[in-house]
Amino acid sequence: MSDLIVGDDGLARCGWAASAPEYRAYHDEEWGTPLRGDDALFERMSLEAFQSGLSWITILRKRPAFRTAFAGFKLEAVAAFGLADVERLLGDAGIVRNRSKIEATLHNARLALELPGGLSALLWSYAPEPGRPRPASRADVPATSDASVAMAKDLKKRGLRFVGPTTAYALMQATGMVDDHLAGCHVAAKRL
C-alpha cells in the first residue's frame, strides 16, 4: 500500500483510506478531528477496545449495531446494564460478541461516571501540545507514544480495562488528540 493514494475525486489521502468506502469516509470526516464529550469519548474508547485483535473495518461496519446495542454509548445507560444485558449482547450478531470486552465496556462505563471532571477531561489531559511535525510516511506514525503509555497506565490504575498503550494511541488518533494524517493528505492540507 502506498503512503498516499489519489482517489477518483483527485484528492490525496493516507493510503489506508483507499481500501474501502467506509475507510474513506472515516478518514475524511472523523479520524484526527478533535472530539470531546464524555459519551462521545466513551464510545470511541469502547470501539477501540472491541477492535483489539480485529480489523478496524470490522468495527466501522458494525458501528451502527454497536450504537443500538449499547444505548448510543450513553454512559449512564451503559453503566446501568446488568447480567441480562450481557447475555443479550452476547446473542447480538451485529456486534463483536466477546464476553470480556462486553463486560469491560459495562465496567468502564461505571468507572467513567465516577471520574472527577469526567472522562473527556481526563483523556484530553494526555493530548500532546500542538505543533508536532506531521508524519511524512506511514513509517513515521507510531503505534504508541509516551502520552499513550501514560494514559493507559492512568486508566488501568483507575481500574479501566482494555485500555493498553496501543489502544490508547489509536483512541488519541481517532479523536484528534493527535493528528497523524500524512503530509500531502488533503485533510492535512485543510488543517495547516
N, C-alpha and C positions, 0 to 999 in steps of 0.2 A: 504494500500500500504506500502510495506517495504521501509525503508530509502534507502537501496541499493539493487539492483537486479543484479544477474549474468545472462547475456544473453547467447544465444545459441553459441556465439563465445567465451565464457569463461571469458568475461570482466565484471567487476563490474561497474555499473552505478548508478547514482542518480535514485531513484525509479520512479520518474515521467517520465523518458525517456523510460520506458518499455511498455507504454500503446499504442503506435502507431509507425509505422516505421518513420513517419515524425518527431516525438519527438526524436527518437533515433539519426537520422541524425543531427538534430538541436543541440542536446546535445553534440554529439561527435565533430561536425565540427564548430559550431558557438558560442553557449552560453558560456559566460565567456571569450571569446577570444577578446583581445583588437582590437577595430575597430576605425579608425579615418577617417576624411574627412567630409566636410560639407554635401555633398549629401548623403553619407552613414549614417551619424548620423541623418539627416533629415528623411530618410526612416524609420529607427528604431524608432525614436520618433513618427512618424506618425502612424506606425503599432501598437505601444504600445497604442496610443490613440484610435485607432479603436478597439483594443482588450478590452478596458474598458467595463466591464459588460458581456463579452463573454469568451469563452474558447480560449486559445492560439492556440489550434489545428485548430480552425476555421480560424484564421489569417494565419497560416502556409500553410494551404491547398489553401487559396485564394491569397497567396502572388504573384504568377506569374501574376494573373489577376490584382492585385493592381499595380504591376510594369508597366504593359501595360497601364492601365487606367490613371496612374499618371506620364506618360512620364519618367519612370525609376527613379522617385523621384529626378529628376534634379531640384535644387532649382529655377533656372531662368525660366525654363519651367513651373513649377507649379505656380510660382508667377504670371505668365502671364495669367493663366486660368481666364476665366470670367464666366458670368451667363450661357452662353450656355454650358460651360464645367460642371458646377454644375448640370444642367439638364441631360447632357449626363451621368455623373457619377451616378446620382440617378436612371437612367434606366439600369445600368450595373449590371446584376445579378451575375457577377463574383466577385464582391466586397461586402463589408458591405455598404448598402445603407442608411446611416444615414446622413440627411442633416446637422445637427450640426457638426458632425465630418468631413464631406467633406468640409464645409465652414471653419472650424477651420484649416484644412490642408492647404488650399489656403492662408488663413490669416497668418498662421505661416510661410509659405514659404516667403511671402513678408517681414515679420519682420526679419526672419533669414538672409536675404540678407543685412540687414542694421546693423547687429551686428558688432561692432568693433572687428577685429580679427577673426570673423567667428563663426559659430555655434559649430564646433568641439572644438575649443579652449575654448569657454565658458563652454560647458558641461564637458569637461575633467578637468576644473579648480575645479570641485567639487569632483573629484575622491579622495578617501581617500589614505593616504600613504600606500604603500605595507607593507606586513608583519603582517596583522591582522590574528588572528587564523582562520584556516579553520574550517567550521562548522562540527561538529561530527554527527549531525542528522538534519532532517527537522525542528525540533523544534528550532534549533539554527539559522535558516535562517529567518531574519526579513522581514516584509512587507514594512517597511520604515526604514530610518536611519536619523541621524542628517544631513548628507550630502544631502540626497534626499529631505528632508524638505527644506533645504536652496536652493537647485537647483530649486525646484518647486516655491518657493517664489520669487526668482530672475526672473525666466521665466515669471511668472504671472505679476510681476512688469513691465516687458518689454512688456506686452500685449499678450503673447502667451497663447493659450487655450488648454484645455485637457492635462494639464501637472501637475497634483497633485502629492503629495509625493509618493504615491504607484506606479503611472505610472513612475515617475522619478526613483524610485528604480528598477523597472523592466527594465527600459532602462539601468541603470547602470549595472545590471546583464547581460543583453543581449550583451552589448558592451565591457565587460571586465573591466569596471571601478571598479567593484568588482567581485570577483570570488567565487561564492557560491557552487562550486562542493564540495560534501561532502568528508571528509576524507575516504579513501578507494576506491573512484571512480577512474577508470583508467585514466580519463582525469586529475584529481587532481594529480595523481602519476607522470604524464608526466611534470607537472608544478612545481615540487619541486625545 
